């Protein structure tokens, strides 16, 4: 188990396709509680730097049966379990049995050759009573000073530092312009910029900061700019100042967040030369004094928080759904019309049942993204059950991607107002 510790990266270029649109795969292994087992996470990274989780692993020594075992867990409550055997001094074989909630069972095998700072893994499927080889990946262990086969030298400080201090809502000094950031996990911050005009919120930009292995990427998607495309900026320096750069972009080429204090941030945006602007942001809703050791918010409404299922931070877990063009490319207009009519009816039903909090379509884009849902459920399994009541999804006219999402528990409060502002029902 010790030789697996760390971060491993495999190039997916030979297998890149519409069904497998990942630039590389990453596995992170670390010791679990008590250092008697290791846990892992496998995810893919797209060309624009987005992460997509696939599997979680646990490898451990089974004291009762005197075997090394590997368990893994994926979306849809898929589970795999099997033994890892040593077949040579530097080669292992693992055979796992996988199962789904519907009773489907299948087997897969992996043979791994271990070398210094590298291992090669070949996968096999058990079909027609024999093992059929699928793919081979070379995994390279990442170092703090250089990245074999992946990237050039990286400042080791970038591995440790991540701008978690951005969590919360920030107001640009002397303007009604804001940035809000939520922490989804230890590697991801999601945010957006907005203005308040005549009491209404107008979103201008969606933001993302994601740490992928030793790289941290700042992604900005400005509405009505760049034809809807996201622009990536790579973290090149971090201490109390976080510098993100993209030399190939016209403007900006550099975005800098400088932490002045826990409540003040100075932001500089420039082309790296003379063209630039800067501003200070002040953190909102910061309580300077505490009269109660358990409640720091003077506006706290306990009854409302309990009603909405809020945690101590006023947040809760949801399932975020991306709807994509489906694999069913039928031209049957009757089926298409019936399915999408049912799609809209199903949206209304889920809203009435309090299960669907946010729904809306995307504009035209190169990723075939059609729209989003935010479901007021906490597990992917519950979300999948709800989504199978959608005729367009069930017919394969729409495909879905599901993600756990952590957001404000007050999100559903806008629904009452939303029913008062539409003039024409679609």
NORQUILIN-V460904 format. One record per residue. N is the residue number from 1. D_CENTER is the distance of its C-alpha to the mean C-alpha in Angstrom with 1 decimal. Layout:
# NORQUILIN-V460904
N&D_CENTER ; N&D_CENTER
This chain:
# NORQUILIN-V460904
1&27.4 ; 2&28.0 ; 3&27.7 ; 4&24.1 ; 5&23.0 ; 6&20.6 ; 7&18.0 ; 8&18.9 ; 9&18.0 ; 10&19.4 ; 11&20.1 ; 12&19.3 ; 13&21.6 ; 14&24.3 ; 15&22.2 ; 16&20.2 ; 17&20.6 ; 18&19.3 ; 19&18.3 ; 20&16.7 ; 21&15.4 ; 22&14.0 ; 23&15.9 ; 24&15.6 ; 25&14.4 ; 26&13.9 ; 27&15.2 ; 28&15.5 ; 29&18.5 ; 30&20.0 ; 31&22.9 ; 32&22.4 ; 33&24.8 ; 34&28.4 ; 35&27.6 ; 36&28.8 ; 37&25.7 ; 38&22.6 ; 39&19.0 ; 40&16.5 ; 41&12.9 ; 42&12.6 ; 43&9.8 ; 44&10.5 ; 45&10.4 ; 46&11.7 ; 47&14.6 ; 48&12.9 ; 49&10.8 ; 50&7.3 ; 51&5.6 ; 52&5.9 ; 53&7.3 ; 54&10.9 ; 55&13.3 ; 56&14.3 ; 57&18.0 ; 58&21.0 ; 59&24.1 ; 60&27.3 ; 61&31.1 ; 62&32.7 ; 63&35.9 ; 64&37.6 ; 65&37.4 ; 66&37.3 ; 67&34.3 ; 68&31.0 ; 69&28.4 ; 70&24.8 ; 71&22.6 ; 72&19.2 ; 73&17.0 ; 74&14.6 ; 75&13.5 ; 76&16.7 ; 77&18.4 ; 78&19.2 ; 79&20.9 ; 80&22.8 ; 81&25.6 ; 82&28.2 ; 83&30.3 ; 84&30.0 ; 85&33.5 ; 86&34.9 ; 87&37.0 ; 88&38.0 ; 89&37.9 ; 90&34.6 ; 91&33.4 ; 92&31.6 ; 93&31.2 ; 94&28.8 ; 95&29.4 ; 96&27.0 ; 97&27.6 ; 98&24.7 ; 99&24.9 ; 100&23.4 ; 101&24.4 ; 102&26.8 ; 103&28.7 ; 104&27.7 ; 105&28.3 ; 106&28.1 ; 107&28.4 ; 108&26.8 ; 109&28.2 ; 110&27.0 ; 111&29.5 ; 112&28.5 ; 113&30.8 ; 114&30.3 ; 115&31.5 ; 116&31.3 ; 117&27.7 ; 118&26.9 ; 119&26.8 ; 120&27.0 ; 121&25.7 ; 122&27.2 ; 123&26.0 ; 124&28.5 ; 125&28.6 ; 126&31.6 ; 127&33.2 ; 128&36.8 ; 129&37.6 ; 130&36.7 ; 131&33.8 ; 132&32.5 ; 133&30.7 ; 134&27.4 ; 135&25.6 ; 136&26.0 ; 137&23.5 ; 138&24.6 ; 139&22.4 ; 140&23.2 ; 141&22.8 ; 142&21.5 ; 143&24.0 ; 144&23.9 ; 145&26.4 ; 146&25.9 ; 147&23.4 ; 148&25.4 ; 149&24.8 ; 150&21.6 ; 151&22.2 ; 152&25.1 ; 153&25.9 ; 154&23.4 ; 155&24.5 ; 156&23.9 ; 157&23.2 ; 158&19.9 ; 159&18.6 ; 160&19.5 ; 161&19.0 ; 162&16.0 ; 163&16.8 ; 164&15.9 ; 165&19.1 ; 166&17.6 ; 167&16.4 ; 168&18.6 ; 169&20.7 ; 170&22.8 ; 171&25.9 ; 172&27.5 ; 173&31.0 ; 174&33.6 ; 175&31.3 ; 176&29.6 ; 177&26.3 ; 178&23.2 ; 179&19.7 ; 180&17.4 ; 181&14.4 ; 182&12.3 ; 183&10.8 ; 184&7.7 ; 185&8.6 ; 186&11.0 ; 187&8.9 ; 188&7.1 ; 189&9.3 ; 190&9.2 ; 191&12.8 ; 192&15.6 ; 193&19.3 ; 194&22.0 ; 195&25.8 ; 196&28.0 ; 197&31.0 ; 198&33.6 ; 199&31.4 ; 200&28.6 ; 201&25.1 ; 202&24.4 ; 203&20.9 ; 204&21.4 ; 205&18.1 ; 206&14.3 ; 207&12.8 ; 208&9.9 ; 209&10.5 ; 210&8.4 ; 211&10.5 ; 212&10.8 ; 213&13.9 ; 214&16.5 ; 215&15.2 ; 216&13.6 ; 217&13.0 ; 218&13.7 ; 219&12.9 ; 220&15.3 ; 221&15.9 ; 222&19.4 ; 223&20.8 ; 224&23.9 ; 225&23.5 ; 226&22.8 ; 227&23.0 ; 228&19.6 ; 229&18.0 ; 230&15.4 ; 231&17.1 ; 232&15.7 ; 233&17.5 ; 234&17.6 ; 235&18.4 ; 236&22.0 ; 237&23.4 ; 238&22.5 ; 239&24.7 ; 240&25.4 ; 241&24.7 ; 242&21.4 ; 243&22.3 ; 244&19.9 ; 245&21.9 ; 246&22.1 ; 247&25.8 ; 248&25.6 ; 249&24.6 ; 250&27.7 ; 251&26.7 ; 252&25.2 ; 253&25.0 ; 254&24.2 ; 255&22.4 ; 256&23.4 ; 257&22.4 ; 258&25.3 ; 259&25.3 ; 260&28.8 ; 261&28.5 ; 262&26.3 ; 263&27.1 ; 264&27.5 ; 265&25.5 ; 266&27.2 ; 267&25.3 ; 268&26.9 ; 269&26.1 ; 270&28.4 ; 271&29.3 ; 272&30.3 ; 273&33.9 ; 274&35.8 ; 275&33.5 ; 276&31.4 ; 277&30.8 ; 278&29.7 ; 279&29.3 ; 280&28.9 ; 281&26.4 ; 282&27.4 ; 283&25.2 ; 284&26.0 ; 285&27.1 ; 286&27.9 ; 287&30.6 ; 288&33.3 ; 289&35.4 ; 290&34.9 ; 291&37.6 ; 292&35.8 ; 293&34.1 ; 294&31.6 ; 295&30.9 ; 296&30.2 ; 297&29.7 ; 298&33.1 ; 299&31.7 ; 300&30.1 ; 301&31.0 ; 302&30.8 ; 303&31.7 ; 304&29.1 ; 305&26.3 ; 306&27.5 ; 307&27.7 ; 308&24.1 ; 309&22.8 ; 310&21.7 ; 311&21.1 ; 312&23.0 ; 313&20.5 ; 314&20.9 ; 315&17.4 ; 316&16.2 ; 317&13.5 ; 318&12.9 ; 319&11.3 ; 320&9.7 ; 321&11.3 ; 322&11.6 ; 323&15.2 ; 324&16.4 ; 325&20.0 ; 326&21.1 ; 327&23.0 ; 328&26.2 ; 329&28.1 ; 330&31.1 ; 331&33.6 ; 332&35.0 ; 333&35.1 ; 334&36.3 ; 335&33.3 ; 336&30.8 ; 337&32.5 ; 338&32.8 ; 339&29.2 ; 340&27.8 ; 341&30.4 ; 342&29.3 ; 343&25.6 ; 344&26.7 ; 345&29.0 ; 346&26.2 ; 347&24.0 ; 348&27.1 ; 349&27.7 ; 350&24.2 ; 351&24.6 ; 352&28.0 ; 353&26.9 ; 354&24.3 ; 355&21.4 ; 356&19.9 ; 357&19.2 ; 358&17.9 ; 359&18.7 ; 360&19.4 ; 361&19.7 ; 362&18.5 ; 363&21.2 ; 364&22.1 ; 365&19.6 ; 366&19.5 ; 367&16.4 ; 368&18.2 ; 369&15.8 ; 370&18.2 ; 371&16.6 ; 372&14.3 ; 373&15.0 ; 374&14.1 ; 375&15.9 ; 376&17.6 ; 377&17.1 ; 378&15.3 ; 379&15.0 ; 380&13.7 ; 381&17.4 ; 382&18.7 ; 383&16.5 ; 384&17.7 ; 385&21.2 ; 386&21.1 ; 387&19.7 ; 388&22.5 ; 389&25.0 ; 390&24.0 ; 391&26.6 ; 392&24.7 ; 393&21.8 ; 394&24.5 ; 395&26.5 ; 396&23.7 ; 397&24.1 ; 398&20.4 ; 399&17.6 ; 400&14.4 ; 401&10.7 ; 402&9.5 ; 403&6.6 ; 404&7.9 ; 405&8.2 ; 406&10.8 ; 407&13.3 ; 408&17.0 ; 409&19.2 ; 410&21.6 ; 411&19.5 ; 412&21.9 ; 413&24.9 ; 414&24.8 ; 415&25.7 ; 416&29.3 ; 417&29.8 ; 418&28.0 ; 419&30.7 ; 420&33.4 ; 421&32.4 ; 422&32.2 ; 423&35.5 ; 424&34.9 ; 425&33.1 ; 426&31.3
